[in-house]
């Protein structure tokens, strides 16, 4: 109930006013049945823009930190994300990937739309990074199509660290569904999972026209953070 109140009354109209989204290829999103919508992730606003413009309800896997913040603000954020149809996923530890897959398969098993960002985290610089293979595992196990999606302009509207977004138009572009039924039963083959994931990322890249980086975003972020720390606190030779 609250999901649709947000979508049509509270949040949806505001998002349309601020971002004035232009929607392309909406006909590629199945009108019924389970499917995965896999997109790039450029902004905090991405979580809410896509649900606001889709005709069907979509459930996203979101990082658990959005649900565990302290104080009143943390509780309100958690309530908001749950009401918006987000599922918390713990990204730490060895079982994190398997937990996300289980949650995603549960959504697909109910015949619903599942939203996922294969990069695993927001892009910190507007580029598209290497995708993780969890999306391929879910597509094969559930036997569902994958609809590529590109968010265009949301990085400029609300880059990382910016709380209040700029008022500017964005584009949300959907591509034709990708069918991976030819790989049925091969979800344990690493080479197959990598090939499927790369095909999905190429489809997103073709829609978004971003610069592509063949590395995981989390790894690049960590390397840049270490380099920044080293410049700020350079090591001094002993002696």
C-alpha positions, 0 to 999 in steps of 0.5 A: 500500500505505502509503495503505491502511495510513494509512487503515485502521490508522495515521491513519484510526482516530485521526482518527475518534477525535479528530473523530468525523465524521458523514457525510452524503450519502456515497451521492452520491459515485460508486462507480466512474469518474472524478469531482471532489470539490470542497470548502471548505477550513477546516483542515489536517486536511481533507486527511486527514479526507475520504480517511479516510471515503471508501470509494474512494481520492481524490487531492488537489492540494496546495501544493508547499510541503508537499513541499519543507520543509527538514530531517528534518521536511520530508522526513517531511512530504513522505513523508507527503503522498505516501503519503496520495495528495497531488500537489504543485502549484507555485502560483507563476508563470504556468504554475501553474494549467496545471500543476494542471490537467494533474495533475488531468486525469491523475488523472481519466484513470485513472478515479479521484476527484480532490479539489480546493479551488476557493478555492485556499487555506485560509480564514483566517477560516472564510468561503467565498471565490470559487472559481477556474475550474480546477475548471470547466476540468477538469470540462469537459475530462474530462467528469466530474461534480462532487460538492460537499462541505462540511467543517463544524466543522474550522475550530473544531477546528483553525484556521490556526496550531494544530498539535494539534487540539481534540477535537470532532465535525465533519460532512462533507456531500456534495451531489448530483453536478453535471452540466455536460455541457451545456457540452461543448466550451466550456472556453475560454469565460471566461463559461462557466467562471465560471458553472460555478465559481459554481454549484459554489461555491453548492452548497458554500455551501448545504451548509456555510452559511458566510458567502460573500465574493465575492473570492479568499481569497489577495487578501483575505489579502494585503490584510489582511497589508498593512494589519497591516504598515501599522499596525505600521510606519506611514509618516511624512511626509517633510520 
